[in-house]
Every structure is written in structure tokens, then in C-alpha cells.
């Protein structure tokens, strides 16, 4: 069985790179960085700034 922890660091790094590379404002989101059609009801709540903060904190906990 694959353990989630074994692949968490690369997954967080990839997610952070994707959110960081978006050209929209930090208070926005788009289908390139955060949005999907399945989460349409939450689009107004999605913020790249919050996603970056969460992923940075998670990356720091994994590395440290």
C-alpha cells in the first residue's frame, strides 16, 4: 500500500508551483490554478493568497 506521507512533499510542491504560477491577482482564482467545475459553488471563496499561505505552511512542516 502506498503511504500518503511518502508523496506529500512532491504533491505540495507541485500544488504550490501551480498556484504560484497563475497570473491572476492573489485574491482571485481560475481554472488553471484552483477552480474545477465540480467546485463551482465555492469559486467566490477560493483565494490564491490563502492557498499559497496554506501550502507554504504545509511545505514548512514537511521539511522541518
C-alpha positions as CSV (number, residue, x, y, z in Angstrom):
1,X,0.0,0.0,0.0
2,X,1.3,3.5,-0.9
3,X,1.5,5.8,2.1
4,X,0.3,9.4,1.6
5,X,3.2,10.7,3.5
6,X,5.7,9.3,1.1
7,X,4.4,11.5,-1.7
8,X,3.2,14.5,0.3
9,X,6.2,16.7,-0.3
10,X,6.2,16.4,-4.1
11,X,2.4,16.9,-4.2
12,X,2.6,20.1,-2.0
13,X,5.5,21.4,-4.1
14,X,3.6,20.8,-7.4
15,X,0.4,22.4,-6.0
16,X,2.4,25.4,-4.8
17,X,4.1,25.8,-8.1
18,X,0.8,25.7,-9.9
19,X,-0.9,28.3,-7.7
20,X,2.3,30.5,-7.7
21,X,2.5,30.5,-11.5
22,X,-1.0,31.8,-12.0
23,X,-1.1,35.3,-13.5
24,X,-4.3,36.4,-11.8
25,X,-4.4,38.5,-8.6
26,X,-3.8,36.9,-5.3
27,X,-7.5,37.4,-4.2
28,X,-8.7,35.6,-7.3
29,X,-8.6,32.1,-8.7
30,X,-9.1,30.5,-12.1
31,X,-9.4,27.0,-13.7
32,X,-5.7,26.9,-14.2
33,X,-4.8,27.3,-10.5
34,X,-7.6,26.3,-8.1
35,X,-11.0,26.0,-9.7
36,X,-12.8,23.0,-11.2
37,X,-16.3,22.5,-12.5
38,X,-17.1,20.3,-9.5
39,X,-16.4,23.1,-7.0
40,X,-18.4,25.9,-8.8
41,X,-20.4,26.7,-5.6
42,X,-17.1,27.6,-3.8
43,X,-15.5,29.7,-6.5
44,X,-16.2,33.0,-4.7
45,X,-14.4,31.6,-1.7
46,X,-11.2,30.5,-3.4
47,X,-8.2,32.8,-2.9
48,X,-4.7,32.2,-4.3
49,X,-3.3,34.2,-1.3
50,X,-4.9,31.7,1.1
51,X,-3.8,28.7,-0.9
52,X,-0.2,29.9,-1.0
53,X,-0.2,30.6,2.7
54,X,-1.6,27.1,3.5
55,X,0.8,25.3,1.1
56,X,3.8,27.3,2.4
57,X,2.9,26.3,5.9
58,X,2.4,22.7,4.9
59,X,5.7,22.7,3.0
60,X,7.5,24.1,6.0
61,X,6.0,21.4,8.3
62,X,7.1,18.7,5.9
63,X,10.6,20.0,5.5
64,X,11.1,20.9,9.2
